[in-house]
């Protein structure tokens, strides 16, 4: 993981409360600190940006995941990002790759696969 001495911290940005709650519960059970945000605006206003990994939904009202990625790039955010979407069409996946995300996960989220992806990304750092 990112550190042997502290729990990793992951921030989740998704407008779907059920997704936020289920991922929060699952990752907390796996001994990961989680902060959840209902929108890009909420994340930008409340996040400390002290995190190990960001999980970000593509399709959100107001500011979508790709727009948030551009804002984060301007802020020199450098932590891994997992992008997720219920519309995992080839163009969205290709756009995610071009945006430099670490991983793309289809919704509904396979939580064991997500956890495996997280551990792999954090252990690579």
N, C-alpha and C positions, 0 to 999 in steps of 0.2 A: 504494500500500500504506500501511500505518499510518505508516511512517516511511521517508524516503529513505536513512537512514544505518544502519539495522539490519534484520536479517532479522526478519520477523514471527514471533511465537511462538504456536503453537496447541496447546491441550490437547485430547486426545481421551479421552472416558470411554465405554467400551463393554465389556461382559462377554465379547464374542466375540473371542478372541485373533486369529483369522484376519482379522477386520475391522480390529482395531487395527494389526496388522502390515502389512497391505496399504496402509492409509491413511498410516501412518507412512512406509513406503518411498516411496510416491508423492509425498507432500508434501515429504519430505526431498529428493527428486530435483528438486523445484521450488524449492529453496533456502529452505525454510521450516523453522524450528526446531520440533520436535514433542516433546511429552511425552505419554505414554500412561498411562492408568489403567484398571484392570480393574473398578472399582466406584466408586460415589459415595463410599463410605467412604474408599477409597484416595485419591481425588482430594482430599477434604476434609482428610485427614491429611498428604498429601505435596505438594500443590500450593502453590507460592509465591503464587499468584493474580496473578503478574506475567505477563500474557499479553495477546495481542491479540484472540483469538477462542477460543471453546469449541465443540467439536463433541460432542454428547451423544446417547447412545442413549436411546430411550424405555423400552424393556422390559429391565429388569435386575432380578436378584434383590435382595432386601432393600430397597434404596432405588431407586425408579424415577426416570426422568429428570424427570418433573413434580415429584416431591417434592424432588429436588435443586435444581430451579429455584426452588422456594419458599424453601429454605434459603439459596440464593445471594441472593435478593431481600432476605431479612432481614439478610444481611451487606453489603447495598448494592453488590453486584456489578453493574457497569454495562457490561461488554464485550459485544459481539454473541455470540449463541448460535445455532448451527445445530443443530436437532433432527433426528434421523434414526430411521427405524423401518421394519421389514419389514411392519408392519401399517398402512400409510398410508391407513386408511379416513377418510372425511370427518369423523367425530366426533373422531378423534385430531388431524387437521389443524386443525380448528376450535379444539380445546382448546389446541393449540400457539400459534395466533394470539392467543387470549385471554391466554395466558401471556406474550406479548410477545416470542416468539423472532423472530430476524431472518430465518430461513429454515427450511423443512422439506424434508428430502430423503428420498426413498424408498430402501430397501435392496432389492436390491443397489445399492450406490452407483455411480453413473456418475461416475468420478473426474474427467474433464475438466469436467463440469458442476459438480461440487463445487469444483474449483479456480476456475472462473469465478465462482461464487457468493462464494467467499472473497475473491478480488481485488476484486470489486465492493463487498462490505461494507467491506473495509479501506480502499479508496480513497475511500469516502464519508465517512470520519471526518476 
